[in-house]
């Protein structure tokens, strides 16, 4: 049976996040981008039980802001509903570079693709 998503998946996510911790499984949503204006990546995971390893899925866009993409939000909601999440933790802002340390650039180094984040606190956006 198909999962019913509804016409506004972004509102479902925000409402679920506002409800706070309601038990496991827990879904997490984090946005990343080359700067603090455009999210080019969203990383979504679900954690089945306390202490369990998260299962992760990512959505990427080379040009658009994933926060404004209804198709991406519908896929995220489908992913979370498929795994019967009870709680969602989501940060509204962009919390860092979309590239992965040790994968896209060397461990301990600065991302050569995202100079905005070099020396910047990912949570406050302020230079260190």
N, C-alpha and C positions, 0 to 999 in steps of 0.2 A: 504494500500500500504506500503511495507517495506521501511524503511529509508535507503537511500544509505549512507554507511559509507566511502567507499574508501579503498585503500590498506594500507594507512599509517595514522591511526587515531591520533598517537602522533604528527605528523606534522600538522594536521588540528588544534589540540588543541593549539600548540605553535604559529601557525600563527594567530589564533583567539585572543590569549592573547596579541600578539604584536600589534594588531590593536587598543588596548585601549578601552575606554568606548565609546560604540556605541548605548547605550540605553538599556532599559529593554526588556525582562528578562535578568538578569545577572547570569552567572554561576561562581562558585568559586571552586578552586581545591587546596587542601592542603595535603602535604605528612607528615607522622609521622613514626617514627621508634625507635627502642631500642637505637640507637646511630646515629651518623651523616653519616653513610655509607650505611645502608640498610633501605629502606622505606618498612615497613610491613603493612602500612595502608594508604589508600587515602580516604579523605573525600571530597565529591562533593555535592554542593548544587546549587539550582537555586532560584533566588529571582525574583518573577514575576513583582513587581512594587516597587517603592521607598517606604520604610517604611514597606513593607510586611515581614512576617516571612519567613525565608528560608526553603525550603524542602530539606532534607539531605538524602544522600545515602552513604554507606561506602563499600569499598572493602578491604579485609584482606588477608594476606599470612603469614603462620607460618615460611616458609623457604626462599621464593624468595623475590626479590625486585620488588614491584608492578610497579615501574617506567620502568622496562624492560619487562613487560608482555603485549604483543600486544592484548591479549584477554580482559584484564582489560581496556586498552585504548579504544578498540572498544566499550565496554559496556558503558564507560563514555561518549564517543561521542554520542552513541545512546540515552542515558539518556538526554544529553543536547539538542540534536536535537529534541527529542520528545517534549521538553518544549520550543522549538523555541528560544533559547538564542541568543541574539544579541551581547553580550559582554562576555568575559571570563577573570577572574582574577586568575592568577596562580603563585605560588611561586615555583621556581626551586628546592630549597633545602628542607631539612627535617626540620620541625619547631617544633619538640618536640616529646614527648613520645606518643605512640599509645594508652596508657591506659587512662581512663577518671577519673578525680578527682571526688570523691563522688560516683562513680560507681565501679571502679576497686580497689580503695584505698581511704583512708579517706580524707575528705576535709582539705585542708591546709597542708597535709602531702606530703612526697616524695614518688614517685612510687617505690615500692620494687622490681619491675621487670626490671627497667631501670636506674641503677645507673649512667650511663653516663650523664643523664639530671639533676641529683640532683645538685642544686646550679648553674645551667648553664642558660644563657640567650638564649631563644629559637630562637631569630632572629640572634644573632651574633655567638652563639655557645661558647662564652667565659664564663669562670667561674666568678661569681659575687664577 
